[in-house]
């Protein structure tokens, strides 16, 4: 296997998994260390991110 193929595999599969695990850990850390107002802001931010992500995915699928 050439280095280029290994890098493509890493970018396509391993990097998204690492980013997902880091995001879950970060959200969990901030959730446990925040007040009720902070938890509300985190929840609103996650809902907005989910809506934007779903909208973008649907747009890119049908475009």
C-alpha positions as CSV (number, residue, x, y, z in Angstrom):
1,X,0.0,0.0,0.0
2,X,1.3,3.4,-0.8
3,X,1.3,6.2,1.6
4,X,-1.3,8.1,-0.4
5,X,-3.9,5.3,0.0
6,X,-3.2,5.0,3.7
7,X,-3.7,8.8,4.1
8,X,-7.0,8.7,2.2
9,X,-8.2,5.9,4.4
10,X,-7.2,7.8,7.5
11,X,-8.9,11.0,6.4
12,X,-12.1,9.2,5.2
13,X,-12.7,6.8,8.1
14,X,-10.4,7.4,11.2
15,X,-10.5,11.2,11.3
16,X,-14.4,11.4,11.5
17,X,-14.5,8.8,14.2
18,X,-11.8,10.7,16.3
19,X,-13.7,14.0,15.8
20,X,-17.0,12.4,16.8
21,X,-15.5,10.9,20.0
22,X,-13.8,14.2,20.9
23,X,-17.1,16.1,20.3
24,X,-19.1,13.7,22.5
25,X,-16.4,13.9,25.3
26,X,-16.3,17.7,25.1
27,X,-20.1,18.0,25.2
28,X,-20.3,15.6,28.1
29,X,-17.5,17.5,30.0
30,X,-19.1,20.9,29.5
31,X,-22.6,19.5,30.3
32,X,-21.5,18.2,33.7
33,X,-19.6,21.3,34.6
34,X,-22.2,23.9,33.7
35,X,-25.2,25.5,35.4
36,X,-28.8,25.1,34.4
37,X,-28.5,28.2,32.2
38,X,-25.4,26.8,30.6
39,X,-27.1,23.4,29.9
40,X,-30.0,25.3,28.3
41,X,-27.5,27.1,26.0
42,X,-25.7,23.8,25.1
43,X,-29.1,22.2,24.3
44,X,-30.2,25.1,22.1
45,X,-26.8,25.1,20.3
46,X,-27.0,21.3,19.7
47,X,-30.6,21.6,18.3
48,X,-29.6,24.4,16.0
49,X,-26.5,22.4,14.8
50,X,-28.7,19.3,14.2
51,X,-31.3,21.4,12.2
52,X,-28.5,23.0,10.1
53,X,-26.8,19.6,9.5
54,X,-30.0,17.9,8.4
55,X,-31.0,20.8,6.2
56,X,-27.5,20.8,4.5
57,X,-27.6,17.0,4.1
58,X,-31.1,17.1,2.5
59,X,-30.0,20.0,0.2
60,X,-26.9,18.2,-1.0
61,X,-28.8,15.0,-1.6
62,X,-31.5,16.6,-3.7
63,X,-29.3,19.1,-5.5
